[in-house]
Structure formats: structure tokens, C-alpha cells
Amino acid sequence: MKMKKTDIGVVAFMYLVCAYFYVQTVKFQADSQTYPMFTITLLFGLTTLYLLQMLVAAKKHGVESGVDTIFKDFQPLQFLVCLLGAIAYVVLMHYFGFYIATVIFMAAVLLYLRVPILHSVIAVAAILALVYFAFGKFLGVKLPVGVVIKMLR
């Protein structure tokens, strides 16, 4: 498999993401840096492995543009609906909190993408359980509650 020039941009972007989150993480208290540093290190390592894989592929098989295949099966309407859904998700999270917004967003997107109902229910339940136990119980992170939910309390 040939290396695609477009993947260079992906690697550069991922290194920038790692750098940004590293700079933000070092501002935390030392005991709050453990998990973010682990995640950043993991992302940096995986990006570096991908870069090495790209270099090996370039040496063995050559380099191709990759631009022609990026948008080959691009569906503008599907992209637009998902983009607008993501914006609506942020707005919903502000008003109704993380859990309600996540259920609505995931259900809407999965239905739009024609994922079978049973698979959608399992995916939504699994994500909510994972987030609840990982962030809420294990890490003790308070997720956004939402303006409306705060008023109802």
C-alpha cells in the first residue's frame, strides 16, 4: 500500500492536538495531570507509530497524492446533517446537560445513518454507562448538568 501525501496532514494535526493538550495539562495540579498525560502520551505514541508505518510504506511502495480518494464517496447531505447535529448537541448540552443531550444526539444520528434500532439502543446504553463509570465514578469528573436541569432542582 502506497503512502498518501494527505496522511502527512493528519499526522501533523495529531501532533498539534497532542501539543495543545500537553500545554493545557501542565497547567493542572500535579495530581490532576496523570490521566490526561497518559492519554496524550498514548495518542502521541500511536501517531508516531502511524508516521513510521507511513515512512515504511513510502520506502517500499512509493507515495501517491491521496486527494482523489478522500472525497470519492463523500456525501455532502450526510456530512451537513451530522455537522448540524453536532452543533445542536452543544446547544442541547448547555440547556439539558451531558446525559440528555448525548441520548438525543446519538439516537438522532444513529437513526439518520439507518443503524438498526437494537444496535442503536445498545450503543447509547454502552456509551452512557462507560462515561458514567469512567468519568463520574472512577475519575470523579462532573459533567455538564444544563441550565434547565439546574432550574428544576
C-alpha positions as CSV (number, residue, x, y, z in Angstrom):
1,M,0.0,0.0,0.0
2,K,1.4,3.4,-1.0
3,M,1.8,6.2,1.4
4,K,-0.7,9.0,0.8
5,K,0.6,12.6,0.9
6,T,-2.7,13.6,2.6
7,D,-1.8,11.5,5.6
8,I,1.1,13.8,6.4
9,G,-1.5,16.5,7.2
10,V,-3.3,14.0,9.6
11,V,-0.1,13.3,11.4
12,A,0.8,17.0,11.7
13,F,-2.7,17.7,13.0
14,M,-2.5,15.0,15.6
15,Y,0.9,16.2,16.8
16,L,-0.6,19.7,17.2
17,V,-3.5,18.3,19.2
18,C,-1.0,16.5,21.4
19,A,1.0,19.7,21.9
20,Y,-2.1,21.8,22.6
21,F,-3.4,19.4,25.2
22,Y,0.0,19.0,26.8
23,V,0.3,22.7,27.2
24,Q,-3.2,22.8,28.8
25,T,-2.5,19.8,31.0
26,V,0.7,21.2,32.6
27,K,-1.4,24.0,34.0
28,F,-3.3,21.5,36.1
29,Q,-2.3,20.5,39.6
30,A,0.2,17.6,39.6
31,D,-2.4,15.0,40.9
32,S,-4.8,16.0,38.2
33,Q,-2.3,15.5,35.4
34,T,-2.0,11.7,35.5
35,Y,-4.9,10.6,33.3
36,P,-4.6,13.5,30.7
37,M,-0.8,12.8,30.4
38,F,-1.4,9.1,29.9
39,T,-3.9,9.9,27.2
40,I,-1.7,12.4,25.5
41,T,1.3,10.0,25.6
42,L,-0.8,7.2,24.2
43,L,-2.1,9.5,21.4
44,F,1.5,10.7,20.7
45,G,2.8,7.2,20.6
46,L,0.1,5.9,18.2
47,T,0.6,8.9,15.9
48,T,4.3,8.2,15.9
49,L,3.7,4.5,15.0
50,Y,1.4,5.7,12.2
51,L,4.2,8.0,10.9
52,L,6.7,5.2,11.0
53,Q,4.2,3.0,9.1
54,M,3.8,5.7,6.5
55,L,7.5,6.1,6.1
56,V,8.0,2.3,5.6
57,A,5.1,2.3,3.1
58,A,6.7,5.2,1.2
59,K,10.0,3.4,1.0
60,K,8.6,0.1,-0.1
61,H,5.7,1.2,-2.3
62,G,6.1,4.8,-3.1
63,V,4.0,7.9,-2.5
64,E,0.7,8.9,-4.0
65,S,-1.4,12.0,-3.7
66,G,-4.5,10.5,-2.0
67,V,-6.6,13.6,-2.8
68,D,-8.6,11.7,-5.4
69,T,-9.7,9.0,-2.9
70,I,-10.5,11.3,0.1
71,F,-13.8,12.6,-1.3
72,K,-14.6,9.7,-3.6
73,D,-17.6,8.6,-1.5
74,F,-18.3,11.9,0.2
75,Q,-22.0,12.6,0.8
76,P,-22.5,16.3,1.4
77,L,-26.0,15.9,2.8
78,Q,-24.9,13.3,5.3
79,F,-22.0,15.5,6.4
80,L,-24.2,18.6,6.7
81,V,-26.7,16.7,8.8
82,C,-24.0,15.4,11.1
83,L,-22.4,18.8,11.4
84,L,-25.7,20.5,12.3
85,G,-26.4,17.6,14.7
86,A,-23.0,18.3,16.5
87,I,-23.9,22.0,16.8
88,A,-27.3,21.1,18.1
89,Y,-25.6,18.7,20.6
90,V,-23.5,21.5,22.1
91,V,-26.6,23.7,22.4
92,L,-28.6,20.8,24.0
93,M,-25.8,20.1,26.4
94,H,-25.8,23.7,27.6
95,Y,-29.6,23.6,28.3
96,F,-30.2,19.9,29.3
97,G,-26.8,18.6,30.3
98,F,-24.5,15.9,29.1
99,Y,-26.6,12.8,29.5
100,I,-29.8,14.0,28.0
101,A,-28.0,15.7,25.1
102,T,-26.0,12.6,24.4
103,V,-29.0,10.3,24.3
104,I,-30.8,12.7,21.9
105,F,-27.8,13.3,19.7
106,M,-26.7,9.6,19.5
107,A,-30.3,8.4,18.8
108,A,-30.9,11.0,16.1
109,V,-27.5,10.4,14.3
110,L,-27.8,6.6,14.5
111,L,-31.4,6.7,13.2
112,Y,-30.3,9.1,10.4
113,L,-27.5,6.7,9.5
114,R,-30.0,3.8,9.5
115,V,-28.3,1.8,12.2
116,P,-30.7,-0.9,13.4
117,I,-32.7,0.1,16.5
118,L,-31.3,-2.7,18.7
119,H,-27.8,-1.7,17.8
120,S,-28.6,1.9,18.5
121,V,-30.0,1.2,21.9
122,I,-27.0,-0.9,22.8
123,A,-24.6,1.7,21.6
124,V,-26.3,4.6,23.5
125,A,-26.6,2.5,26.7
126,A,-22.9,1.4,26.5
127,I,-21.6,4.9,25.9
128,L,-23.7,6.3,28.8
129,A,-22.6,3.5,31.1
130,L,-18.9,3.9,30.1
131,V,-19.0,7.6,30.6
132,Y,-20.8,7.4,33.9
133,F,-18.5,4.8,35.4
134,A,-15.2,6.1,33.9
135,F,-15.8,9.8,34.4
136,G,-18.4,10.0,37.1
137,K,-17.4,7.3,39.4
138,F,-13.7,6.4,38.7
139,L,-12.3,9.9,37.8
140,G,-14.9,12.0,39.7
141,V,-15.4,14.4,36.8
142,K,-18.6,16.4,37.0
143,L,-20.2,16.5,33.6
144,P,-22.4,19.5,32.5
145,V,-25.8,19.4,34.1
146,G,-27.5,22.0,31.9
147,V,-29.3,25.3,32.7
148,V,-32.9,23.8,32.5
149,I,-32.0,20.9,34.8
150,K,-30.4,23.3,37.3
151,M,-33.6,25.3,37.4
152,L,-35.7,22.2,38.0
153,R,-33.6,21.3,41.1
